[in-house]
């Protein structure tokens, strides 16, 4: 069974680099797209570097894509404009998440803590 994963990136290059790094695994339907301007998602997001950190309430957690963008913009930092979407087979999910963990993306908390 495969699982859909979405990772948000500040740049198209970051998303494309991550897409390239996961190609050695059983992934399908790999896409990099620009996030629509008014995209609203209520998914709790964490920095990819926090994948596997089961703690809750840490400062790197954002209640939504909008909150993440607002916070980063307020701090003068680039905010996610691109999304990497793909499906991964269950047996390759852990190594794929380890690849994603090395990037500067943001992933939903539930996927990052599975």
Phi and psi restraints in degrees (range 20) as a CNS / XPLOR table:
assign (resid 1 and name C) (resid 2 and name N)
       (resid 2 and name CA) (resid 2 and name C) 1.0 -105.1 20.0 2
assign (resid 2 and name N) (resid 2 and name CA)
       (resid 2 and name C) (resid 3 and name N) 1.0 157.5 20.0 2
assign (resid 2 and name C) (resid 3 and name N)
       (resid 3 and name CA) (resid 3 and name C) 1.0 -121.4 20.0 2
assign (resid 3 and name N) (resid 3 and name CA)
       (resid 3 and name C) (resid 4 and name N) 1.0 136.8 20.0 2
assign (resid 3 and name C) (resid 4 and name N)
       (resid 4 and name CA) (resid 4 and name C) 1.0 -83.4 20.0 2
assign (resid 4 and name N) (resid 4 and name CA)
       (resid 4 and name C) (resid 5 and name N) 1.0 132.9 20.0 2
assign (resid 4 and name C) (resid 5 and name N)
       (resid 5 and name CA) (resid 5 and name C) 1.0 -128.8 20.0 2
assign (resid 5 and name N) (resid 5 and name CA)
       (resid 5 and name C) (resid 6 and name N) 1.0 140.5 20.0 2
assign (resid 5 and name C) (resid 6 and name N)
       (resid 6 and name CA) (resid 6 and name C) 1.0 -126.4 20.0 2
assign (resid 6 and name N) (resid 6 and name CA)
       (resid 6 and name C) (resid 7 and name N) 1.0 134.3 20.0 2
assign (resid 6 and name C) (resid 7 and name N)
       (resid 7 and name CA) (resid 7 and name C) 1.0 -130.3 20.0 2
assign (resid 7 and name N) (resid 7 and name CA)
       (resid 7 and name C) (resid 8 and name N) 1.0 132.7 20.0 2
assign (resid 7 and name C) (resid 8 and name N)
       (resid 8 and name CA) (resid 8 and name C) 1.0 -100.2 20.0 2
assign (resid 8 and name N) (resid 8 and name CA)
       (resid 8 and name C) (resid 9 and name N) 1.0 136.0 20.0 2
assign (resid 8 and name C) (resid 9 and name N)
       (resid 9 and name CA) (resid 9 and name C) 1.0 -130.2 20.0 2
assign (resid 9 and name N) (resid 9 and name CA)
       (resid 9 and name C) (resid 10 and name N) 1.0 152.5 20.0 2
assign (resid 9 and name C) (resid 10 and name N)
       (resid 10 and name CA) (resid 10 and name C) 1.0 -73.0 20.0 2
assign (resid 10 and name N) (resid 10 and name CA)
       (resid 10 and name C) (resid 11 and name N) 1.0 -27.5 20.0 2
assign (resid 10 and name C) (resid 11 and name N)
       (resid 11 and name CA) (resid 11 and name C) 1.0 -135.2 20.0 2
assign (resid 11 and name N) (resid 11 and name CA)
       (resid 11 and name C) (resid 12 and name N) 1.0 156.4 20.0 2
assign (resid 11 and name C) (resid 12 and name N)
       (resid 12 and name CA) (resid 12 and name C) 1.0 -64.8 20.0 2
assign (resid 12 and name N) (resid 12 and name CA)
       (resid 12 and name C) (resid 13 and name N) 1.0 -37.5 20.0 2
assign (resid 12 and name C) (resid 13 and name N)
       (resid 13 and name CA) (resid 13 and name C) 1.0 -61.6 20.0 2
assign (resid 13 and name N) (resid 13 and name CA)
       (resid 13 and name C) (resid 14 and name N) 1.0 -42.8 20.0 2
assign (resid 13 and name C) (resid 14 and name N)
       (resid 14 and name CA) (resid 14 and name C) 1.0 -60.6 20.0 2
assign (resid 14 and name N) (resid 14 and name CA)
       (resid 14 and name C) (resid 15 and name N) 1.0 -43.6 20.0 2
assign (resid 14 and name C) (resid 15 and name N)
       (resid 15 and name CA) (resid 15 and name C) 1.0 -66.8 20.0 2
assign (resid 15 and name N) (resid 15 and name CA)
       (resid 15 and name C) (resid 16 and name N) 1.0 -42.4 20.0 2
assign (resid 15 and name C) (resid 16 and name N)
       (resid 16 and name CA) (resid 16 and name C) 1.0 -65.9 20.0 2
assign (resid 16 and name N) (resid 16 and name CA)
       (resid 16 and name C) (resid 17 and name N) 1.0 -39.8 20.0 2
assign (resid 16 and name C) (resid 17 and name N)
       (resid 17 and name CA) (resid 17 and name C) 1.0 -61.6 20.0 2
assign (resid 17 and name N) (resid 17 and name CA)
       (resid 17 and name C) (resid 18 and name N) 1.0 -42.8 20.0 2
assign (resid 17 and name C) (resid 18 and name N)
       (resid 18 and name CA) (resid 18 and name C) 1.0 -65.2 20.0 2
assign (resid 18 and name N) (resid 18 and name CA)
       (resid 18 and name C) (resid 19 and name N) 1.0 -41.3 20.0 2
assign (resid 18 and name C) (resid 19 and name N)
       (resid 19 and name CA) (resid 19 and name C) 1.0 -59.7 20.0 2
assign (resid 19 and name N) (resid 19 and name CA)
       (resid 19 and name C) (resid 20 and name N) 1.0 -40.7 20.0 2
assign (resid 19 and name C) (resid 20 and name N)
       (resid 20 and name CA) (resid 20 and name C) 1.0 -66.1 20.0 2
assign (resid 20 and name N) (resid 20 and name CA)
       (resid 20 and name C) (resid 21 and name N) 1.0 -40.0 20.0 2
assign (resid 20 and name C) (resid 21 and name N)
       (resid 21 and name CA) (resid 21 and name C) 1.0 -68.5 20.0 2
assign (resid 21 and name N) (resid 21 and name CA)
       (resid 21 and name C) (resid 22 and name N) 1.0 -21.5 20.0 2
assign (resid 21 and name C) (resid 22 and name N)
       (resid 22 and name CA) (resid 22 and name C) 1.0 -96.7 20.0 2
assign (resid 22 and name N) (resid 22 and name CA)
       (resid 22 and name C) (resid 23 and name N) 1.0 -2.0 20.0 2
assign (resid 22 and name C) (resid 23 and name N)
       (resid 23 and name CA) (resid 23 and name C) 1.0 -63.6 20.0 2
assign (resid 23 and name N) (resid 23 and name CA)
       (resid 23 and name C) (resid 24 and name N) 1.0 -20.9 20.0 2
assign (resid 23 and name C) (resid 24 and name N)
       (resid 24 and name CA) (resid 24 and name C) 1.0 -76.2 20.0 2
assign (resid 24 and name N) (resid 24 and name CA)
       (resid 24 and name C) (resid 25 and name N) 1.0 -5.2 20.0 2
assign (resid 24 and name C) (resid 25 and name N)
       (resid 25 and name CA) (resid 25 and name C) 1.0 -106.9 20.0 2
assign (resid 25 and name N) (resid 25 and name CA)
       (resid 25 and name C) (resid 26 and name N) 1.0 174.7 20.0 2
assign (resid 25 and name C) (resid 26 and name N)
       (resid 26 and name CA) (resid 26 and name C) 1.0 -81.4 20.0 2
assign (resid 26 and name N) (resid 26 and name CA)
       (resid 26 and name C) (resid 27 and name N) 1.0 80.3 20.0 2
assign (resid 26 and name C) (resid 27 and name N)
       (resid 27 and name CA) (resid 27 and name C) 1.0 -118.8 20.0 2
assign (resid 27 and name N) (resid 27 and name CA)
       (resid 27 and name C) (resid 28 and name N) 1.0 148.4 20.0 2
assign (resid 27 and name C) (resid 28 and name N)
       (resid 28 and name CA) (resid 28 and name C) 1.0 -135.6 20.0 2
assign (resid 28 and name N) (resid 28 and name CA)
       (resid 28 and name C) (resid 29 and name N) 1.0 165.0 20.0 2
assign (resid 28 and name C) (resid 29 and name N)
       (resid 29 and name CA) (resid 29 and name C) 1.0 49.9 20.0 2
assign (resid 29 and name N) (resid 29 and name CA)
       (resid 29 and name C) (resid 30 and name N) 1.0 45.1 20.0 2
assign (resid 29 and name C) (resid 30 and name N)
       (resid 30 and name CA) (resid 30 and name C) 1.0 -76.1 20.0 2
assign (resid 30 and name N) (resid 30 and name CA)
       (resid 30 and name C) (resid 31 and name N) 1.0 122.1 20.0 2
assign (resid 30 and name C) (resid 31 and name N)
       (resid 31 and name CA) (resid 31 and name C) 1.0 -137.4 20.0 2
assign (resid 31 and name N) (resid 31 and name CA)
       (resid 31 and name C) (resid 32 and name N) 1.0 142.7 20.0 2
assign (resid 31 and name C) (resid 32 and name N)
       (resid 32 and name CA) (resid 32 and name C) 1.0 -118.5 20.0 2
assign (resid 32 and name N) (resid 32 and name CA)
       (resid 32 and name C) (resid 33 and name N) 1.0 126.5 20.0 2
assign (resid 32 and name C) (resid 33 and name N)
       (resid 33 and name CA) (resid 33 and name C) 1.0 -137.5 20.0 2
assign (resid 33 and name N) (resid 33 and name CA)
       (resid 33 and name C) (resid 34 and name N) 1.0 153.5 20.0 2
assign (resid 33 and name C) (resid 34 and name N)
       (resid 34 and name CA) (resid 34 and name C) 1.0 -74.2 20.0 2
assign (resid 34 and name N) (resid 34 and name CA)
       (resid 34 and name C) (resid 35 and name N) 1.0 136.2 20.0 2
assign (resid 34 and name C) (resid 35 and name N)
       (resid 35 and name CA) (resid 35 and name C) 1.0 -74.4 20.0 2
assign (resid 35 and name N) (resid 35 and name CA)
       (resid 35 and name C) (resid 36 and name N) 1.0 128.3 20.0 2
assign (resid 35 and name C) (resid 36 and name N)
       (resid 36 and name CA) (resid 36 and name C) 1.0 -55.2 20.0 2
assign (resid 36 and name N) (resid 36 and name CA)
       (resid 36 and name C) (resid 37 and name N) 1.0 145.1 20.0 2
assign (resid 36 and name C) (resid 37 and name N)
       (resid 37 and name CA) (resid 37 and name C) 1.0 -51.6 20.0 2
assign (resid 37 and name N) (resid 37 and name CA)
       (resid 37 and name C) (resid 38 and name N) 1.0 -43.6 20.0 2
assign (resid 37 and name C) (resid 38 and name N)
       (resid 38 and name CA) (resid 38 and name C) 1.0 -102.1 20.0 2
assign (resid 38 and name N) (resid 38 and name CA)
       (resid 38 and name C) (resid 39 and name N) 1.0 25.4 20.0 2
assign (resid 38 and name C) (resid 39 and name N)
       (resid 39 and name CA) (resid 39 and name C) 1.0 -61.5 20.0 2
assign (resid 39 and name N) (resid 39 and name CA)
       (resid 39 and name C) (resid 40 and name N) 1.0 126.8 20.0 2
assign (resid 39 and name C) (resid 40 and name N)
       (resid 40 and name CA) (resid 40 and name C) 1.0 -119.6 20.0 2
assign (resid 40 and name N) (resid 40 and name CA)
       (resid 40 and name C) (resid 41 and name N) 1.0 125.2 20.0 2
assign (resid 40 and name C) (resid 41 and name N)
       (resid 41 and name CA) (resid 41 and name C) 1.0 -136.0 20.0 2
assign (resid 41 and name N) (resid 41 and name CA)
       (resid 41 and name C) (resid 42 and name N) 1.0 133.9 20.0 2
assign (resid 41 and name C) (resid 42 and name N)
       (resid 42 and name CA) (resid 42 and name C) 1.0 -96.8 20.0 2
assign (resid 42 and name N) (resid 42 and name CA)
       (resid 42 and name C) (resid 43 and name N) 1.0 18.0 20.0 2
assign (resid 42 and name C) (resid 43 and name N)
       (resid 43 and name CA) (resid 43 and name C) 1.0 -72.7 20.0 2
assign (resid 43 and name N) (resid 43 and name CA)
       (resid 43 and name C) (resid 44 and name N) 1.0 134.3 20.0 2
assign (resid 43 and name C) (resid 44 and name N)
       (resid 44 and name CA) (resid 44 and name C) 1.0 -73.8 20.0 2
assign (resid 44 and name N) (resid 44 and name CA)
       (resid 44 and name C) (resid 45 and name N) 1.0 123.5 20.0 2
assign (resid 44 and name C) (resid 45 and name N)
       (resid 45 and name CA) (resid 45 and name C) 1.0 -111.0 20.0 2
assign (resid 45 and name N) (resid 45 and name CA)
       (resid 45 and name C) (resid 46 and name N) 1.0 145.4 20.0 2
assign (resid 45 and name C) (resid 46 and name N)
       (resid 46 and name CA) (resid 46 and name C) 1.0 -130.3 20.0 2
assign (resid 46 and name N) (resid 46 and name CA)
       (resid 46 and name C) (resid 47 and name N) 1.0 154.4 20.0 2
assign (resid 46 and name C) (resid 47 and name N)
       (resid 47 and name CA) (resid 47 and name C) 1.0 -60.1 20.0 2
assign (resid 47 and name N) (resid 47 and name CA)
       (resid 47 and name C) (resid 48 and name N) 1.0 140.9 20.0 2
assign (resid 47 and name C) (resid 48 and name N)
       (resid 48 and name CA) (resid 48 and name C) 1.0 -56.1 20.0 2
assign (resid 48 and name N) (resid 48 and name CA)
       (resid 48 and name C) (resid 49 and name N) 1.0 -31.3 20.0 2
assign (resid 48 and name C) (resid 49 and name N)
       (resid 49 and name CA) (resid 49 and name C) 1.0 -62.7 20.0 2
assign (resid 49 and name N) (resid 49 and name CA)
       (resid 49 and name C) (resid 50 and name N) 1.0 -16.1 20.0 2
assign (resid 49 and name C) (resid 50 and name N)
       (resid 50 and name CA) (resid 50 and name C) 1.0 -94.5 20.0 2
assign (resid 50 and name N) (resid 50 and name CA)
       (resid 50 and name C) (resid 51 and name N) 1.0 7.6 20.0 2
assign (resid 50 and name C) (resid 51 and name N)
       (resid 51 and name CA) (resid 51 and name C) 1.0 -56.2 20.0 2
assign (resid 51 and name N) (resid 51 and name CA)
       (resid 51 and name C) (resid 52 and name N) 1.0 130.8 20.0 2
assign (resid 51 and name C) (resid 52 and name N)
       (resid 52 and name CA) (resid 52 and name C) 1.0 91.0 20.0 2
assign (resid 52 and name N) (resid 52 and name CA)
       (resid 52 and name C) (resid 53 and name N) 1.0 -11.1 20.0 2
assign (resid 52 and name C) (resid 53 and name N)
       (resid 53 and name CA) (resid 53 and name C) 1.0 -85.7 20.0 2
assign (resid 53 and name N) (resid 53 and name CA)
       (resid 53 and name C) (resid 54 and name N) 1.0 101.8 20.0 2
assign (resid 53 and name C) (resid 54 and name N)
       (resid 54 and name CA) (resid 54 and name C) 1.0 -76.5 20.0 2
assign (resid 54 and name N) (resid 54 and name CA)
       (resid 54 and name C) (resid 55 and name N) 1.0 3.2 20.0 2
assign (resid 54 and name C) (resid 55 and name N)
       (resid 55 and name CA) (resid 55 and name C) 1.0 -68.4 20.0 2
assign (resid 55 and name N) (resid 55 and name CA)
       (resid 55 and name C) (resid 56 and name N) 1.0 152.8 20.0 2
assign (resid 55 and name C) (resid 56 and name N)
       (resid 56 and name CA) (resid 56 and name C) 1.0 -118.2 20.0 2
assign (resid 56 and name N) (resid 56 and name CA)
       (resid 56 and name C) (resid 57 and name N) 1.0 156.4 20.0 2
assign (resid 56 and name C) (resid 57 and name N)
       (resid 57 and name CA) (resid 57 and name C) 1.0 76.9 20.0 2
assign (resid 57 and name N) (resid 57 and name CA)
       (resid 57 and name C) (resid 58 and name N) 1.0 11.7 20.0 2
assign (resid 57 and name C) (resid 58 and name N)
       (resid 58 and name CA) (resid 58 and name C) 1.0 -74.3 20.0 2
assign (resid 58 and name N) (resid 58 and name CA)
       (resid 58 and name C) (resid 59 and name N) 1.0 157.5 20.0 2
assign (resid 58 and name C) (resid 59 and name N)
       (resid 59 and name CA) (resid 59 and name C) 1.0 -62.9 20.0 2
assign (resid 59 and name N) (resid 59 and name CA)
       (resid 59 and name C) (resid 60 and name N) 1.0 -16.8 20.0 2
assign (resid 59 and name C) (resid 60 and name N)
       (resid 60 and name CA) (resid 60 and name C) 1.0 -86.2 20.0 2
assign (resid 60 and name N) (resid 60 and name CA)
       (resid 60 and name C) (resid 61 and name N) 1.0 9.3 20.0 2
assign (resid 60 and name C) (resid 61 and name N)
       (resid 61 and name CA) (resid 61 and name C) 1.0 -99.7 20.0 2
assign (resid 61 and name N) (resid 61 and name CA)
       (resid 61 and name C) (resid 62 and name N) 1.0 136.9 20.0 2
assign (resid 61 and name C) (resid 62 and name N)
       (resid 62 and name CA) (resid 62 and name C) 1.0 -125.5 20.0 2
assign (resid 62 and name N) (resid 62 and name CA)
       (resid 62 and name C) (resid 63 and name N) 1.0 136.1 20.0 2
assign (resid 62 and name C) (resid 63 and name N)
       (resid 63 and name CA) (resid 63 and name C) 1.0 -70.4 20.0 2
assign (resid 63 and name N) (resid 63 and name CA)
       (resid 63 and name C) (resid 64 and name N) 1.0 -20.4 20.0 2
assign (resid 63 and name C) (resid 64 and name N)
       (resid 64 and name CA) (resid 64 and name C) 1.0 -162.9 20.0 2
assign (resid 64 and name N) (resid 64 and name CA)
       (resid 64 and name C) (resid 65 and name N) 1.0 167.5 20.0 2
assign (resid 64 and name C) (resid 65 and name N)
       (resid 65 and name CA) (resid 65 and name C) 1.0 -61.7 20.0 2
assign (resid 65 and name N) (resid 65 and name CA)
       (resid 65 and name C) (resid 66 and name N) 1.0 -39.8 20.0 2
assign (resid 65 and name C) (resid 66 and name N)
       (resid 66 and name CA) (resid 66 and name C) 1.0 -61.8 20.0 2
assign (resid 66 and name N) (resid 66 and name CA)
       (resid 66 and name C) (resid 67 and name N) 1.0 -44.5 20.0 2
assign (resid 66 and name C) (resid 67 and name N)
       (resid 67 and name CA) (resid 67 and name C) 1.0 -62.0 20.0 2
assign (resid 67 and name N) (resid 67 and name CA)
       (resid 67 and name C) (resid 68 and name N) 1.0 -42.1 20.0 2
assign (resid 67 and name C) (resid 68 and name N)
       (resid 68 and name CA) (resid 68 and name C) 1.0 -60.1 20.0 2
assign (resid 68 and name N) (resid 68 and name CA)
       (resid 68 and name C) (resid 69 and name N) 1.0 -49.4 20.0 2
assign (resid 68 and name C) (resid 69 and name N)
       (resid 69 and name CA) (resid 69 and name C) 1.0 -62.1 20.0 2
assign (resid 69 and name N) (resid 69 and name CA)
       (resid 69 and name C) (resid 70 and name N) 1.0 -44.4 20.0 2
assign (resid 69 and name C) (resid 70 and name N)
       (resid 70 and name CA) (resid 70 and name C) 1.0 -61.6 20.0 2
assign (resid 70 and name N) (resid 70 and name CA)
       (resid 70 and name C) (resid 71 and name N) 1.0 -43.9 20.0 2
assign (resid 70 and name C) (resid 71 and name N)
       (resid 71 and name CA) (resid 71 and name C) 1.0 -64.5 20.0 2
assign (resid 71 and name N) (resid 71 and name CA)
       (resid 71 and name C) (resid 72 and name N) 1.0 -47.1 20.0 2
assign (resid 71 and name C) (resid 72 and name N)
       (resid 72 and name CA) (resid 72 and name C) 1.0 -66.7 20.0 2
assign (resid 72 and name N) (resid 72 and name CA)
       (resid 72 and name C) (resid 73 and name N) 1.0 -40.6 20.0 2
assign (resid 72 and name C) (resid 73 and name N)
       (resid 73 and name CA) (resid 73 and name C) 1.0 -63.4 20.0 2
assign (resid 73 and name N) (resid 73 and name CA)
       (resid 73 and name C) (resid 74 and name N) 1.0 -43.4 20.0 2
assign (resid 73 and name C) (resid 74 and name N)
       (resid 74 and name CA) (resid 74 and name C) 1.0 -60.6 20.0 2
assign (resid 74 and name N) (resid 74 and name CA)
       (resid 74 and name C) (resid 75 and name N) 1.0 -35.6 20.0 2
assign (resid 74 and name C) (resid 75 and name N)
       (resid 75 and name CA) (resid 75 and name C) 1.0 -83.6 20.0 2
assign (resid 75 and name N) (resid 75 and name CA)
       (resid 75 and name C) (resid 76 and name N) 1.0 3.7 20.0 2
assign (resid 75 and name C) (resid 76 and name N)
       (resid 76 and name CA) (resid 76 and name C) 1.0 75.5 20.0 2
assign (resid 76 and name N) (resid 76 and name CA)
       (resid 76 and name C) (resid 77 and name N) 1.0 21.5 20.0 2
assign (resid 76 and name C) (resid 77 and name N)
       (resid 77 and name CA) (resid 77 and name C) 1.0 -107.7 20.0 2
assign (resid 77 and name N) (resid 77 and name CA)
       (resid 77 and name C) (resid 78 and name N) 1.0 159.1 20.0 2
assign (resid 77 and name C) (resid 78 and name N)
       (resid 78 and name CA) (resid 78 and name C) 1.0 -68.8 20.0 2
assign (resid 78 and name N) (resid 78 and name CA)
       (resid 78 and name C) (resid 79 and name N) 1.0 143.7 20.0 2
assign (resid 78 and name C) (resid 79 and name N)
       (resid 79 and name CA) (resid 79 and name C) 1.0 -115.2 20.0 2
assign (resid 79 and name N) (resid 79 and name CA)
       (resid 79 and name C) (resid 80 and name N) 1.0 159.3 20.0 2
assign (resid 79 and name C) (resid 80 and name N)
       (resid 80 and name CA) (resid 80 and name C) 1.0 -59.9 20.0 2
assign (resid 80 and name N) (resid 80 and name CA)
       (resid 80 and name C) (resid 81 and name N) 1.0 126.8 20.0 2
assign (resid 80 and name C) (resid 81 and name N)
       (resid 81 and name CA) (resid 81 and name C) 1.0 -120.3 20.0 2
assign (resid 81 and name N) (resid 81 and name CA)
       (resid 81 and name C) (resid 82 and name N) 1.0 -6.9 20.0 2
assign (resid 81 and name C) (resid 82 and name N)
       (resid 82 and name CA) (resid 82 and name C) 1.0 -131.1 20.0 2
assign (resid 82 and name N) (resid 82 and name CA)
       (resid 82 and name C) (resid 83 and name N) 1.0 149.7 20.0 2
assign (resid 82 and name C) (resid 83 and name N)
       (resid 83 and name CA) (resid 83 and name C) 1.0 -126.4 20.0 2
assign (resid 83 and name N) (resid 83 and name CA)
       (resid 83 and name C) (resid 84 and name N) 1.0 134.3 20.0 2
assign (resid 83 and name C) (resid 84 and name N)
       (resid 84 and name CA) (resid 84 and name C) 1.0 -102.1 20.0 2
assign (resid 84 and name N) (resid 84 and name CA)
       (resid 84 and name C) (resid 85 and name N) 1.0 122.5 20.0 2
assign (resid 84 and name C) (resid 85 and name N)
       (resid 85 and name CA) (resid 85 and name C) 1.0 -122.4 20.0 2
assign (resid 85 and name N) (resid 85 and name CA)
       (resid 85 and name C) (resid 86 and name N) 1.0 140.6 20.0 2
assign (resid 85 and name C) (resid 86 and name N)
       (resid 86 and name CA) (resid 86 and name C) 1.0 -165.0 20.0 2
assign (resid 86 and name N) (resid 86 and name CA)
       (resid 86 and name C) (resid 87 and name N) 1.0 167.0 20.0 2
assign (resid 86 and name C) (resid 87 and name N)
       (resid 87 and name CA) (resid 87 and name C) 1.0 -112.4 20.0 2
assign (resid 87 and name N) (resid 87 and name CA)
       (resid 87 and name C) (resid 88 and name N) 1.0 141.1 20.0 2
assign (resid 87 and name C) (resid 88 and name N)
       (resid 88 and name CA) (resid 88 and name C) 1.0 -130.6 20.0 2
assign (resid 88 and name N) (resid 88 and name CA)
       (resid 88 and name C) (resid 89 and name N) 1.0 140.4 20.0 2
assign (resid 88 and name C) (resid 89 and name N)
       (resid 89 and name CA) (resid 89 and name C) 1.0 -68.9 20.0 2
assign (resid 89 and name N) (resid 89 and name CA)
       (resid 89 and name C) (resid 90 and name N) 1.0 146.2 20.0 2
assign (resid 89 and name C) (resid 90 and name N)
       (resid 90 and name CA) (resid 90 and name C) 1.0 -52.9 20.0 2
assign (resid 90 and name N) (resid 90 and name CA)
       (resid 90 and name C) (resid 91 and name N) 1.0 -41.2 20.0 2
assign (resid 90 and name C) (resid 91 and name N)
       (resid 91 and name CA) (resid 91 and name C) 1.0 -68.1 20.0 2
assign (resid 91 and name N) (resid 91 and name CA)
       (resid 91 and name C) (resid 92 and name N) 1.0 -19.4 20.0 2
assign (resid 91 and name C) (resid 92 and name N)
       (resid 92 and name CA) (resid 92 and name C) 1.0 -105.3 20.0 2
assign (resid 92 and name N) (resid 92 and name CA)
       (resid 92 and name C) (resid 93 and name N) 1.0 1.2 20.0 2
assign (resid 92 and name C) (resid 93 and name N)
       (resid 93 and name CA) (resid 93 and name C) 1.0 -60.6 20.0 2
assign (resid 93 and name N) (resid 93 and name CA)
       (resid 93 and name C) (resid 94 and name N) 1.0 -46.3 20.0 2
assign (resid 93 and name C) (resid 94 and name N)
       (resid 94 and name CA) (resid 94 and name C) 1.0 -62.7 20.0 2
assign (resid 94 and name N) (resid 94 and name CA)
       (resid 94 and name C) (resid 95 and name N) 1.0 -50.1 20.0 2
assign (resid 94 and name C) (resid 95 and name N)
       (resid 95 and name CA) (resid 95 and name C) 1.0 -65.1 20.0 2
assign (resid 95 and name N) (resid 95 and name CA)
       (resid 95 and name C) (resid 96 and name N) 1.0 -32.0 20.0 2
assign (resid 95 and name C) (resid 96 and name N)
       (resid 96 and name CA) (resid 96 and name C) 1.0 -65.6 20.0 2
assign (resid 96 and name N) (resid 96 and name CA)
       (resid 96 and name C) (resid 97 and name N) 1.0 -43.6 20.0 2
assign (resid 96 and name C) (resid 97 and name N)
       (resid 97 and name CA) (resid 97 and name C) 1.0 -63.7 20.0 2
assign (resid 97 and name N) (resid 97 and name CA)
       (resid 97 and name C) (resid 98 and name N) 1.0 -33.1 20.0 2
assign (resid 97 and name C) (resid 98 and name N)
       (resid 98 and name CA) (resid 98 and name C) 1.0 -64.6 20.0 2
assign (resid 98 and name N) (resid 98 and name CA)
       (resid 98 and name C) (resid 99 and name N) 1.0 -38.8 20.0 2
assign (resid 98 and name C) (resid 99 and name N)
       (resid 99 and name CA) (resid 99 and name C) 1.0 -64.0 20.0 2
assign (resid 99 and name N) (resid 99 and name CA)
       (resid 99 and name C) (resid 100 and name N) 1.0 -45.7 20.0 2
assign (resid 99 and name C) (resid 100 and name N)
       (resid 100 and name CA) (resid 100 and name C) 1.0 -63.4 20.0 2
assign (resid 100 and name N) (resid 100 and name CA)
       (resid 100 and name C) (resid 101 and name N) 1.0 -34.9 20.0 2
assign (resid 100 and name C) (resid 101 and name N)
       (resid 101 and name CA) (resid 101 and name C) 1.0 -59.5 20.0 2
assign (resid 101 and name N) (resid 101 and name CA)
       (resid 101 and name C) (resid 102 and name N) 1.0 -28.3 20.0 2
assign (resid 101 and name C) (resid 102 and name N)
       (resid 102 and name CA) (resid 102 and name C) 1.0 -77.3 20.0 2
assign (resid 102 and name N) (resid 102 and name CA)
       (resid 102 and name C) (resid 103 and name N) 1.0 -4.4 20.0 2
assign (resid 102 and name C) (resid 103 and name N)
       (resid 103 and name CA) (resid 103 and name C) 1.0 -101.4 20.0 2
assign (resid 103 and name N) (resid 103 and name CA)
       (resid 103 and name C) (resid 104 and name N) 1.0 176.7 20.0 2
assign (resid 103 and name C) (resid 104 and name N)
       (resid 104 and name CA) (resid 104 and name C) 1.0 -100.9 20.0 2
assign (resid 104 and name N) (resid 104 and name CA)
       (resid 104 and name C) (resid 105 and name N) 1.0 29.1 20.0 2
assign (resid 104 and name C) (resid 105 and name N)
       (resid 105 and name CA) (resid 105 and name C) 1.0 -86.6 20.0 2
assign (resid 105 and name N) (resid 105 and name CA)
       (resid 105 and name C) (resid 106 and name N) 1.0 -179.1 20.0 2
assign (resid 105 and name C) (resid 106 and name N)
       (resid 106 and name CA) (resid 106 and name C) 1.0 -127.7 20.0 2
assign (resid 106 and name N) (resid 106 and name CA)
       (resid 106 and name C) (resid 107 and name N) 1.0 138.9 20.0 2
assign (resid 106 and name C) (resid 107 and name N)
       (resid 107 and name CA) (resid 107 and name C) 1.0 -132.7 20.0 2
assign (resid 107 and name N) (resid 107 and name CA)
       (resid 107 and name C) (resid 108 and name N) 1.0 155.2 20.0 2
assign (resid 107 and name C) (resid 108 and name N)
       (resid 108 and name CA) (resid 108 and name C) 1.0 -67.5 20.0 2
assign (resid 108 and name N) (resid 108 and name CA)
       (resid 108 and name C) (resid 109 and name N) 1.0 142.8 20.0 2
assign (resid 108 and name C) (resid 109 and name N)
       (resid 109 and name CA) (resid 109 and name C) 1.0 -57.2 20.0 2
assign (resid 109 and name N) (resid 109 and name CA)
       (resid 109 and name C) (resid 110 and name N) 1.0 -40.5 20.0 2
assign (resid 109 and name C) (resid 110 and name N)
       (resid 110 and name CA) (resid 110 and name C) 1.0 -62.8 20.0 2
assign (resid 110 and name N) (resid 110 and name CA)
       (resid 110 and name C) (resid 111 and name N) 1.0 -45.0 20.0 2
assign (resid 110 and name C) (resid 111 and name N)
       (resid 111 and name CA) (resid 111 and name C) 1.0 -66.7 20.0 2
assign (resid 111 and name N) (resid 111 and name CA)
       (resid 111 and name C) (resid 112 and name N) 1.0 -41.3 20.0 2
assign (resid 111 and name C) (resid 112 and name N)
       (resid 112 and name CA) (resid 112 and name C) 1.0 -69.1 20.0 2
assign (resid 112 and name N) (resid 112 and name CA)
       (resid 112 and name C) (resid 113 and name N) 1.0 -18.4 20.0 2
assign (resid 112 and name C) (resid 113 and name N)
       (resid 113 and name CA) (resid 113 and name C) 1.0 -112.9 20.0 2
assign (resid 113 and name N) (resid 113 and name CA)
       (resid 113 and name C) (resid 114 and name N) 1.0 11.9 20.0 2
